[in-house]
């Protein structure tokens, strides 16, 4: 989330090289936490120089991308290992739709990443057809791309997608010792599967390289400064980019921000995420209770929880459609923690199940075999990036202690979150030390950070921390709201701030607030699963 001939590449080549030398990338951090300059710095310079010269040759998109005209596609070459820029390269797929306005109104390219790690942004240019994005699409070429490992960008896989999509599965809130042993064995096998599939390339799927790749993409597009919008995990490596290449930042929107504190990456962020999902799960149940006349699931959040537990017990005894067990039910309900748009459908499915109609739940929760390969790929990239990025506890006793205690107060998501990340305990590749995201006053142009106060996937405290670390940034808060992904739909106030910033470079001074978007209304038609803007697409393999 990304031809036409290259434009402006040779004219900007000198500034590309000079600026990259001044703002060199880092492989890690020194004793103070500041980024260190290593051989990768010159590797980025060399790769950006080549990309600026070559540009991107765009043409019709391959059928596999399922993107309609006038969207066009191309590739950009990046080093697998930036310390060896003349060694093996990989191709990142890019999609683009030209700005629809007059030439004099064009402001350059807007590059988007939807998060994950493991999500593709190739679909992003499709928002040009969405009314809410009309003015931005007139001013900017909309550019999406698939990060390294994702989709057709040197795809990474760690297991058989057919095995990955097996159902039904269990999802115990308080797992037994035998169940824990099963999941430990699975985690070890998955980590080894990543090592076998990727070989020596495995350590190079990481957030620092994602930031470096973004710099090479900027050069290939012929842009002297990057205009970027990152959502969820995209905010983290967007912030890394701002730290490493501040002189190359034009405008930057960071929507639903990950906490970039090195001590949080990634083990503690996942613990905090489980706590936030518990709060968001209660928000959903409270809303269902307000509409008991429609759903008949209970008149308070606790009564709705009991109704949910009846459904959970039912699918544990006899999986719905033979495919929806507790694991699939929990994953479907997790979607309600990400987006209000799911509330109507999920509540209706629970209500229908208890009335004897399992079909809505089957439709919403049963695995789709056609999506198994994409989901496994997303999970593989998610796992590799997070495991490579930072140290993780390597003794399961630590995981057991922390998650057993946490599950007492946050049972909804705690252990499923732990199982997803457990391969990192047994990861065969070296771990990095996270770089310290930070800019000095005047080093970076104004940036715009968006956050929903009750976001579960990226808890609000992360946005506050990022705001402190990016000098001169503005934090726009959607109060008393929890949908993950603030920009591009649902809140006119937030949309206005984004438009004013991207089109005119105007941002509020430091802090601003928006009232929450309207809650879903059971009396209104259920929203279709549609692309209304930059809503982060929930994928079981892409958690941030």
Rosetta blueprint (number, residue, H / E / L):
1 X L
2 X L
3 X L
4 X L
5 X L
6 X L
7 X L
8 X L
9 X L
10 X L
11 X L
12 X L
13 X H
14 X H
15 X H
16 X H
17 X H
18 X H
19 X H
20 X H
21 X H
22 X H
23 X L
24 X L
25 X L
26 X E
27 X E
28 X E
29 X E
30 X L
31 X L
32 X L
33 X L
34 X L
35 X E
36 X E
37 X E
38 X L
39 X H
40 X H
41 X H
42 X H
43 X H
44 X H
45 X H
46 X H
47 X H
48 X H
49 X H
50 X H
51 X H
52 X H
53 X H
54 X H
55 X L
56 X L
57 X L
58 X L
59 X E
60 X E
61 X L
62 X L
63 X H
64 X H
65 X H
66 X L
67 X L
68 X L
69 X L
70 X L
71 X L
72 X E
73 X E
74 X E
75 X E
76 X E
77 X E
78 X E
79 X E
80 X L
81 X L
82 X H
83 X H
84 X H
85 X L
86 X L
87 X L
88 X L
89 X E
90 X E
91 X E
92 X E
93 X E
94 X E
95 X E
96 X E
97 X E
98 X L
99 X L
100 X L
101 X L
102 X L
103 X H
104 X H
105 X H
106 X L
107 X L
108 X E
109 X E
110 X E
111 X E
112 X E
113 X E
114 X L
115 X L
116 X L
117 X L
118 X L
119 X L
120 X L
121 X L
122 X H
123 X H
124 X H
125 X H
126 X H
127 X H
128 X H
129 X H
130 X L
131 X H
132 X H
133 X H
134 X H
135 X H
136 X H
137 X H
138 X H
139 X H
140 X E
141 X E
142 X E
143 X E
144 X E
145 X E
146 X L
147 X L
148 X L
149 X L
150 X L
151 X L
152 X L
153 X L
154 X L
155 X L
156 X L
157 X L
158 X L
159 X L
160 X L
161 X H
162 X H
163 X H
164 X H
165 X L
166 X L
167 X L
168 X L
169 X L
170 X L
171 X L
172 X L
173 X L
174 X L
175 X L
176 X L
177 X H
178 X H
179 X H
180 X H
181 X H
182 X H
183 X H
184 X H
185 X H
186 X H
187 X H
188 X H
189 X H
190 X H
191 X H
192 X H
193 X H
194 X H
195 X H
196 X H
197 X H
198 X H
199 X H
200 X H
201 X H
202 X H
203 X H
204 X H
205 X L
206 X L
207 X H
208 X H
209 X H
210 X H
211 X H
212 X H
213 X H
214 X H
215 X H
216 X H
217 X H
218 X H
219 X H
220 X H
221 X L
222 X L
223 X L
224 X L
225 X L
226 X E
227 X E
228 X E
229 X E
230 X E
231 X E
232 X L
233 X H
234 X H
235 X H
236 X H
237 X H
238 X H
239 X H
240 X H
241 X H
242 X H
243 X H
244 X H
245 X L
246 X H
247 X H
248 X H
249 X E
250 X E
251 X E
252 X E
253 X E
254 X E
255 X E
256 X L
257 X L
258 X L
259 X L
260 X L
261 X L
262 X L
263 X L
264 X L
265 X L
266 X L
267 X H
268 X H
269 X H
270 X H
271 X H
272 X H
273 X H
274 X H
275 X H
276 X H
277 X H
278 X H
279 X H
280 X H
281 X H
282 X H
283 X H
284 X H
285 X H
286 X H
287 X H
288 X H
289 X H
290 X H
291 X L
292 X H
293 X H
294 X H
295 X H
296 X L
297 X L
298 X L
299 X L
300 X L
301 X H
302 X H
303 X H
304 X H
305 X H
306 X H
307 X H
308 X H
309 X H
310 X H
311 X H
312 X H
313 X H
314 X H
315 X H
316 X H
317 X H
318 X L
319 X L
320 X E
321 X L
322 X L
323 X L
324 X E
325 X L
326 X H
327 X H
328 X H
329 X H
330 X H
331 X H
332 X H
333 X H
334 X H
335 X H
336 X H
337 X H
338 X H
339 X L
340 X H
341 X H
342 X H
343 X H
344 X H
345 X H
346 X H
347 X H
348 X H
349 X H
350 X H
351 X H
352 X H
353 X H
354 X H
355 X L
356 X L
357 X L
358 X L
359 X H
360 X H
361 X H
362 X H
363 X H
364 X H
365 X H
366 X L
367 X L
368 X L
369 X H
370 X H
371 X H
372 X H
373 X H
374 X H
375 X H
376 X H
377 X H
378 X H
379 X H
380 X H
381 X H
382 X H
383 X H
384 X H
385 X H
386 X H
387 X H
388 X H
389 X H
390 X L
391 X L
392 X L
393 X L
394 X L
395 X L
396 X H
397 X H
398 X H
399 X H
400 X H
401 X H
402 X H
403 X H
404 X H
405 X H
406 X H
407 X H
408 X H
409 X H
410 X L
411 X L
412 X L
413 X L
414 X H
415 X H
416 X H
417 X H
418 X H
419 X H
420 X H
421 X H
422 X H
423 X H
424 X H
425 X H
426 X H
427 X L
428 X L
429 X L
430 X L
431 X L
432 X L
433 X L
434 X L
435 X L
436 X L
437 X L
438 X L
439 X E
440 X L
441 X L
442 X L
443 X L
444 X L
445 X L
446 X L
447 X L
448 X E
449 X E
450 X E
451 X E
452 X E
453 X L
454 X L
455 X L
456 X L
457 X L
458 X L
459 X L
460 X H
461 X H
462 X H
463 X H
464 X H
465 X H
466 X H
467 X H
468 X H
469 X H
470 X E
471 X L
472 X L
473 X L
474 X E
475 X E
476 X E
477 X E
478 X E
479 X L
480 X L
481 X L
482 X L
483 X L
484 X L
485 X L
486 X L
487 X L
488 X L
489 X L
490 X L
491 X L
492 X H
493 X H
494 X H
495 X H
496 X H
497 X H
498 X H
499 X H
500 X H
501 X H
502 X H
503 X H
504 X H
505 X L
506 X L
507 X L
508 X L
509 X L
510 X L
511 X E
512 X E
513 X E
514 X E
515 X L
516 X L
517 X L
518 X L
519 X L
520 X L
521 X L
522 X L
523 X L
524 X L
525 X L
526 X L
527 X L
528 X L
529 X L
530 X L
531 X L
532 X L
533 X L
534 X L
535 X L
536 X L
537 X L
538 X L
539 X E
540 X L
541 X L
542 X E
543 X L
544 X L
